[in-house]
């Protein structure tokens, strides 16, 4: 099962909104096949695992055990049900990491396998399997996207200095890491002031991975069309109070304006099937998510050699659990979870 998880992680950034899944086929303690879900809409882990078995080992499939980090699907989506494939190949035993919370599956795959006489063991490394797909589980059990907060601050806790000019706080190595983070989330969100002051592209151009959907709050639609956000190179959604308009690369989503912005965004993003969001600023928007307790992870970058007099204070986390930290030259990155 640990090997299943290793394989599953290889699909990070490429399979959403599907979960990352790995699979291993074992005959008498020898791995004869392994695979993982590589790309959204393409073959699932079990299919790739079985297809990887060498010709000379094909007769062993019907006497092997298949391990899979998430319950095999039982429905027709973009690919046929994996449970049917396991039954068709006469695999006698299946070991499952955790149950799939997606309503089209949610126990149906296990039920189908057992009804066909397949021995199913459930819950092996269950916590680790759920942790790997925490975005997927949050989306389907809490009906909201998985929220990751991120900001960079000076050693004295400022995210901007005095004046209008943009201050580069994190170094080039950290910036590349941030672009990797972007490629691993479905969407990236900024507020009006950040979009106007920084004119960010919000892409993963410094990393070999997919660009997230760009999400910007512009309640009164006052942002100029000359901003990089509106270059129609990446799908962009503008949350506002004035109009609702669908487009392939640029669309407008109208909010109500009479309730919590964070709550409305969470509902809207769930409806738009955006499974996870990296919130990059500004300070007021980040603090709104913190104050409402609507966040799952926070990644705080501190330049330990930069001091900014005056300026804008960084958001203040509360009810957080420190998870880990790492140093990239003068930058220290601290990771937190919401408790």
Secondary structure, DSSP 8 states (H G I E B T S, - for coil): -HHHHHHHHTTTTTSTTS---EEEEEETTEEEEEEE--STTS--HHHHHHHTS-GGGGGGGGG-EEEEEE----S-SSS--HHHHHHHTT--EEEEEE---STTTTTHHHHHHHHTT-EEEE-TTHHHHHHHTHHHHHHHHHSS-EEEEEEEEETTSEEE-SSSS----S-HHHHHHHHHHHHTSSEEEE-HHHHHHH------TTSSS---EEEEE-TT--S-TTSGGGSSSS-EEEEESS--B--SSEEEEE--SSS-HHHHHHHHHHHTT--EEEEEE-HHHHHHHHHTT--SEEEEEEETT---SSSEE-----SEEEEEEEEETTEEEEEEEE-
